[in-house]
Amino acid sequence: SPGADGQLFPGDAELRPHREQPPAEDAAFISIQAFPALLDLPQDLEVSKVSCGSRHTAVITRGGELYTWGWGKYGQLGHGDTASSDQPRRVQYLVAEGLRAEEVVCGPWTTYVCVLE
């Protein structure tokens, strides 16, 4: 606390609350829902498999495409970045490599995919 003359004494600064600025990547709000919600996928897609992590979801279509969405901080969405998304996005890497997704299992911060060439 300040003395009578308004000066601060050593150690006073450590007692003040410190406000951290949120990282820029967290600036966009991503809805992470703990309850079921309807989701729109393109009409021609039929989902054959689904897996949920702690904060992300992955589905495989009957055509073997992988779509992911949710929290992506650790790259678990498979889009080559750490962006989060409320909307399902197709994992383009599998398409580019000619790989067909067969199975998907989401862990807390990971996604495991079994593919066929």
C-alpha positions, 0 to 999 in steps of 0.5 A, a space after each residue: 500500500 502507498 505511504 503517506 506521500 503516495 510512494 509505493 514500498 518494495 514488494 507492493 507491486 507483487 500484491 496487485 492483481 495481474 491481468 493476462 491478455 488472452 492469446 490472439 488465437 483464442 479471440 474467436 469464440 468457439 461454442 463447445 457444447 456439452 449437449 447434443 446439437 443438430 448439425 448440417 452437413 452437405 446433403 449428399 453426405 451420409 455419416 457412417 462413423 463418428 467419434 467425440 474427443 473432449 472438445 472435438 468431433 470427427 465423422 467418416 462419410 460412407 465415401 471415406 471422407 473425414 470431417 472434423 470440428 471443435 477445438 483444434 489447439 493441438 492440431 487434432 482436427 487434422 487441417 494442418 493448423 491449430 484453428 478451431 471451428 464450429 463447422 465441419 471441415 473436410 480433412 483435405 490431406 486425406 483427399 490429396 493423398 488418395 486415402 479413404 478413412 475407414 475408422 476414427 477414434 478421438 482422444 482428449 486432444 488427439 484424433 486417430 484415423 485408420 485409412 486405406 490407400 
